[in-house]
Amino acid sequence: MTRGYDVIVVGARCAGSPTAMLLARRGYRVLVVDRSTFPSDTVSTHVVHAPGIAALDRWGLLDAIVASGCPPLPSYSFDFGPFTIRGVPRPIDGHSAAYAPRRTVLDTVLVDAAAEAGAEVREGFSVDEILVEDGVVTGIRGRDRNGRAVTESSTVVVGADGSSSRLARAVEAGTYHERPPLQAGAYTYFSGLPTDGFETVLRPARGFAAVATNDGLTLVVAGWPYAEHAVNKHDVEESFHAALALAPDFHDRVRAATREARFAGMPVANFFRAPFGPGWALVGDAGYSKDPITAQGITNAFRDAELCSAALHDALSGSTPFEQAMAGFQSARDAESLPMYELTCQLATLEPPPPEMQDLLAGIHGDQAAMDDFVSVTAGTLSPLALFGAAMTP
């Protein structure tokens, strides 16, 4: 059967557009669809750590993020109460600073890059059905922005449509390393709130953070255990400020600022999904979802877009059988993700660290090289295993 496209990508945000762009740059016929139109917002941690910034630079897109007025975040700090660990991450490919662009900015840059690479982009497109023939995914059926019914076929369909992926449900992609939602919380934006890099504050059963973003705004997020979600969601603003009040200096700064938006946020489940099968693949949160406390989502999405597009190229070019190429993608993704996933899930409980880690943190404080290594873990330029080792709990 002749396919209309080599690859159809469902979802055009931070996993889908890079995947489409990278495949189109290799000369493949790519269609990317999204129910949203751009620019548009979505719930997000915003932060792109240094490995993601290095990817944007490789793709020739970093200048557009800088030109948007989004300021760099050159340092990270973690206020544990008795002490604060502050440092600058180890660089990767010459980059150590993070950025936290609004998704109205970042996703538009990515969608435009996919189109400029030669991918066909259809915004306002709703996917109603994943087409499957004899156990193989063959395309999609949906409606364009005018409501017209459309059917498209492809050799591979890539799901980049988030943790509740329609494609993942349709193919019944298996999950593993599952954890339930561990925390919930909310974020909003303030004007008149200066920050110093990526600021994180940890208190008993609470965590909050602040980062500068576009338009002179600062994003502030606060989290609490998931067990409190049902109660706290009825008065998010009160819960938000009650959390910040555990760090009076931080809270005073926020109260002196002006809130410029409504609260947003939602609990997140933690899991890996099998990311491929006959005629399909998953990238981004569709294939690997984790709590936002370490803000890894966008950076991981960029990484997985590169890994998945390279594997699909090997398969589509005929150099490697599909199953073998995609198994390599899964293996690489899991090996690079699992240590941070375990640390993220541990932090997301908002429980005190195990004694071994408490001792390690106390020893790190005051040693600048060690503090730089500590922040490098969150930044994704140093594996958690290299710093914490046996102090990490499975």
Disulfide bonds with the S-S distance in Angstrom:
none
